[in-house]
C-alpha cells in the first residue's frame, strides 16, 4: 500500500482520536490494520480513514482494536516471585502509604495480582493506580469478574481468600480489597503522569512503540518514581539507556531510580 496513504491515514486518526500512530512500529501496526480492515470490508487506508470519520461505531471499535490486551494473573510467575521476595521488602516503608502504578492494566489481572501479594505480606496501607487506554477493559477490570479458567495460575488458597464465586464458571475479585485500586483511562504517549510512585509496573505495554516512543515513556516513568523507587518491565523489554534516565539495573526486569540523581 502507498506510504503516503498510510501517512494520511495516521494524520486522520490523530485528528479523530488523538492517537499518534507515528509512535508505533510501522510493520506491526500495518499487519494489525490489515486484519482490522478485513473485518470492516475496506480495502485500503484511505477507505479505512473515511470509514472511521463517518462511522462512530467503527471508530470506537478501532480505538479498542489498536490497544494490546494480553494479560493474566501473576503473568511471568518467576518475576512476580522476585517482586515479592526481593523488591517489595526494600520498597515498603513503615508508616508510609505504599503507592504503585500498573500501566496498561488491561482487565485488572495485574493490579489485582499485586493486591494479593501486598495483602499476603501483611500490608494494608497501600494505593494502586491502574490505567489503560481501552475503556472496555477498564470497565471489565472495575467489575473484577473472571472466568474460572483465568484463575488457573492463582493458587487455590488465594482463590478462596480473594475471590467470590459469581457463578459456576466465574469468580469476582473481593470488592473490599479492590477498594485500594483506582482505575482510570490514560494514553501513555500524551497524557500527564502522576508522581512519587514506589513501584511502576509496565510490562509488555510498549512492545509496538518506536524506540523514540519507548524512550519517552520510560523517561516519564523514571520521573514519576520516587527516589529509590522501582520500574518493573516485561520479559521482552529492556532499557538500554537506563543510566541516562537516572535508573540502575537492580535485577533483570527491575530498574531502580538512582537515589543520587
N, C-alpha and C positions, 0 to 999 in steps of 0.2 A: 504494500500500500504506500501511497505517496507520503514522503516525510512531511511535506508542507501541510498536507491534510491532517496528519497527526498533530502537528503543532497548533493548527487552527482548532482542532478538537480540544486540545489541552487548554487553550485560551478560553474556549466556550465553557468548559467545565469549571474553570476558575471563576468566570463571571457568574455562573449559575449557583455554585456551591461554596466557593472559597477554597476548594481543594486544589493544590498545586501539583498536578501530575508530573511536572518537570522535575520534582524532587524524588520521584520514584524511578527505579531502573526501567529503561525502555523495554528491554526484551521481555522481562517478566510481566510488565504491565500490559504490553501488546498481546501476549499469549492469553492473559486473563480476559482482555477485552474481546478477543476473537470468540471466546466461549460465550461471553455475555451477549455479543451481537447475534449469535446463533439463536439464543433464547428469545430475542426480540424480533427475529426475522428481518434484520437490516444487514446491508452488505458492505458498508464502509464507514469510516469515521465521520464523514460529512453527514451521511444519513443518520448515524447514531446521535450526532450533535443536535440535529433538527428534532429527532425524536425526544431527546431529553428536554429540549427547550419547550416543546409543545405538549408533553405528556408528563404531568406531575407524578403519577404513579410510577412511570418508568424512571424518572429522576430519583425518586425515593429508593426504588429497587437498585439503581446504580450505586447510590451512596452506600448502601448496605453491602453491595457486592464487592466493592473495592477494598473494604476493610478485611483484615485477616482474623479469623476466629477459631483457631485451633488451640484447644486447651484441655486440661484435665486436672483432677485433684492430685497434688504432690507430683506434678509433671517433672520428671528428672529427679527421682526419689533420692539419689545419692547427693545431689546438690542441696536438696531440702534438709537432708540429714546433716550436711556440713553447716547449713544455715543455723539449724537448731543447736548443734553441739559446739560449734567453734566461733560463729559470728555473733549471734544474738547475745550470748553471755557477756560479750565485750561492749555491746551497744546499750543494754538496759542499764539505766541509772536510777538508783533508789530515790524515790520521792519525785521523780520527773516523768511526766507522761510520755510514753514511747510513741513516736509518730512515724508511720510508714506510708508509702505510696505504691500501689500496684498500678503501673501504667500499661494500658492495653489489657484491661482485666477481663474482657470478653464476658462469659456467662457467670463470672463470680467465683469460679473454682479456685483461682489463685489467691485472692484475698481471704476467702473462707479457709483455705489450707493454712494460711498464716495465722488466722484466728485460732485454729485448733492447736497449732504449735505454741503460740503465746499462752493460751489457757493451760496447756499441759505443763508449761514451765512455771505456772503459778502466777502469771502476770494478768492483772485485771485493769490496770491503769494504762490504756493504750488507745490510739486512734489510727484507723486505716483509711486512707483516701484511695478510692478505686475509680479509675477513669477509663473511658473508651470512646471512640468516635461513633460507634454503632449504637443508635438509640434502642434498637430492638434487643440487643444483647444486654444493655444496661437494665432494661425493663425486666428481662428474664433473671438477671443477677439479683435485682432487688427482691423479687418474689422468692428466689432461692429454692426452687423445686427442681429436682434432678431425677432422671430415670435410674432405676436400680443398677443398671449396667454401668452408669457413670461413676459409681462408688466402688468399683472393683479394686482400686488401689488404696482405698481407705480401710485401715484395719477395722475389724468388726467392733472392737471396743469403742473406737471413735465414732463409728456409725451410730451405735447405741447411745452414746453420750451427747452427740451434737446434731443428730437428725431425728425428725419426727416422721413416722410413716404417714404419707398422704394418701396412698392407695396401694394396691397390690404390687404395682410396678414403679412407684415414685416415692421419693423422700424429700422433705423440706428441711433446710438448714434452720437450726434453732433461732427463732426471732430474737430471743433475749441476748444471744451472742452477736447476732447481726447488727445490733444497735451501734456497735463500735465501728461499723464500716459506713463510710459516706460515699455513695456512688454519684458521679456526675459526668456529663459529656465533656470531652476535651479533644481538640486537634493538636497533637504534639508538635506539628510543624508551624503553627501560627498562634496558638493560644498561650497566655502567660502561665508560668509555673508557680506554684506555691513554694514556700521556703522552709528551711530548718527541719528537714526530714532526717531521722536517724537511719532509715533504710529506704531505698528506692529499688523496686523490682521492675525491670524492663527486659522481659525475656521473649525473644523471637518476635518482637514487635517491629523492628526496623530492618528486617531482612530484605524487604523490597525497596528500601530507600537508597538513593545515591549515596556515595561516600561523603559528599558535602553535606547532605541532609543528616546522615548519621552523626557526623562531627558536630553539627549544630545541636541536635537533640542531646547528645552526651555532654556537650559543653553546658547547656542549660540545666541539665540534671545535676552536674557537678556543682553548679552554683546553688542548686536547691537543697543540697545536703548541708547539714551542719558540719563543722569541723570534726573529723573523726568518723563521720557517717559512712555508710557502705552503699555502693551501687552494685546490684546483682543482675547480671546479664545472662542471656541464653547460651546454650551449648554450641550454637553455630556462630556466635558473635565474639569479637574481641575488640578492645580499644587500643589501637596501635600507638596512638599519641597520648597515652594516659597522663604522662607527667606534664605535658603541656596544658592539660586541663586541671592540674593540681590533684591528680589521682595517682595512687600507687597500687600495684597488684598485691592484694592481701593473700588470696588463694585463687586457683583457677576459677574464673567467672565472677570473682568478687574483687571490687576496687574500692579502696579506702580514700576518702578525701584527706589530703595531706594536712596535718594539724599545724604545719609550719606556715603554709600559704594562707 
